[in-house]
């Protein structure tokens, strides 16, 4: 049994529901973000995310254009940061839709074109 453990190290997979988004240029509470997606369009990397607004946390749409960088912190099961992905943005788009015909959360959708030359993946030191 000991030989098996030596060949196959114990791992903890990253989970798709353990992350925090932090913005450089605007302070949106991390717990307001609902999801994100990253993909490419040709040579460009696109980062999509969305957050909901509350009675206590509402933001001026013009401030969204102040966002110059994004950090995604990946968490372990205890909530400790184990990995970060940081990058600058070179383009921003947002969408806010309202309708009297719907009773849903007020969602702000964000689309960023990533400056891929600034992408940096970092790992936390394990002690």
C-alpha positions in Angstrom: 0.0 0.0 0.0 2.9 2.4 0.8 4.2 2.0 -2.8 0.8 3.1 -4.2 0.8 6.3 -2.1 4.3 7.1 -3.3 3.3 6.7 -6.9 0.1 8.6 -6.7 0.4 11.8 -4.6 -2.7 13.1 -2.8 -4.3 15.9 -4.7 -7.2 18.4 -4.1 -8.8 19.4 -7.4 -9.8 23.0 -7.9 -13.6 23.3 -7.8 -15.6 25.6 -10.1 -17.4 27.2 -7.2 -14.4 28.2 -5.1 -13.1 31.6 -6.4 -13.2 35.3 -5.7 -12.9 38.1 -8.2 -11.2 41.3 -7.3 -11.0 44.3 -9.6 -8.3 47.0 -9.9 -10.0 50.4 -10.5 -13.4 49.6 -8.9 -14.4 48.1 -5.6 -17.2 45.6 -6.2 -17.7 43.2 -3.2 -16.5 39.8 -4.2 -19.6 38.0 -2.9 -21.7 39.8 -5.5 -20.1 38.0 -8.5 -22.2 35.1 -9.7 -20.1 33.4 -12.4 -17.4 33.9 -14.9 -16.2 32.5 -18.2 -13.0 32.9 -20.1 -12.5 32.0 -23.8 -10.7 33.1 -26.9 -12.0 34.9 -30.0 -9.2 34.3 -32.5 -6.1 35.8 -30.9 -8.0 37.7 -28.2 -8.8 36.3 -24.7 -12.3 37.3 -23.5 -13.3 37.4 -19.8 -17.1 37.5 -19.0 -18.5 37.9 -15.6 -21.6 39.2 -13.9 -22.6 40.6 -10.6 -25.9 41.5 -8.9 -26.6 44.7 -7.2 -28.3 45.1 -3.8 -30.1 47.8 -2.0 -26.8 48.3 0.0 -24.4 47.8 -3.0 -25.2 49.7 -6.2 -22.6 51.1 -8.6 -22.3 53.9 -11.1 -22.0 52.3 -14.6 -19.5 54.9 -15.7 -17.1 53.6 -13.0 -17.0 50.2 -14.8 -14.8 51.9 -17.4 -12.2 52.5 -14.7 -11.4 48.8 -14.3 -7.9 48.2 -15.5 -7.0 44.8 -14.0 -8.6 41.6 -12.6 -7.5 39.1 -10.1 -9.2 35.7 -9.7 -8.3 33.9 -6.4 -8.9 30.2 -6.4 -9.7 28.7 -3.0 -9.2 25.4 -1.2 -12.1 23.7 0.8 -11.2 25.9 3.8 -11.5 29.2 1.9 -7.7 29.8 1.8 -6.3 31.2 -1.4 -4.2 28.6 -3.2 -3.7 30.1 -6.7 -4.2 33.5 -8.4 -4.7 34.5 -12.0 -4.0 38.2 -12.6 -4.3 40.2 -15.8 -4.9 43.7 -17.2 -7.8 44.6 -19.4 -7.6 46.5 -22.7 -11.3 46.8 -23.4 -14.5 46.8 -21.3 -18.1 46.4 -22.2 -21.1 46.2 -19.9 -24.8 45.5 -20.1 -27.6 46.4 -17.7 -31.2 45.4 -18.6 -34.4 46.2 -16.8 -38.0 45.2 -17.4 -41.2 45.7 -15.5 -42.3 42.3 -16.9 -39.7 40.4 -14.9 -39.1 39.9 -11.1 -35.4 39.0 -11.2 -32.1 40.2 -9.6 -30.6 43.3 -11.1 -27.6 41.8 -13.0 -24.7 43.7 -14.5 -22.9 41.7 -17.2 -19.3 42.6 -17.9 -17.1 41.7 -20.9 -13.4 42.3 -20.9 -10.7 41.9 -23.6 -7.7 40.6 -21.7 -4.2 42.0 -22.2 -2.8 38.5 -22.5 0.8 39.7 -22.2 0.0 40.6 -18.6 -1.5 37.2 -17.6 0.2 35.8 -14.6 -0.6 32.6 -12.7 0.7 32.4 -9.2 0.6 29.8 -6.5 0.6 30.3 -2.8 3.5 28.8 -0.9 2.7 25.7 1.1 4.4 25.5 4.5 
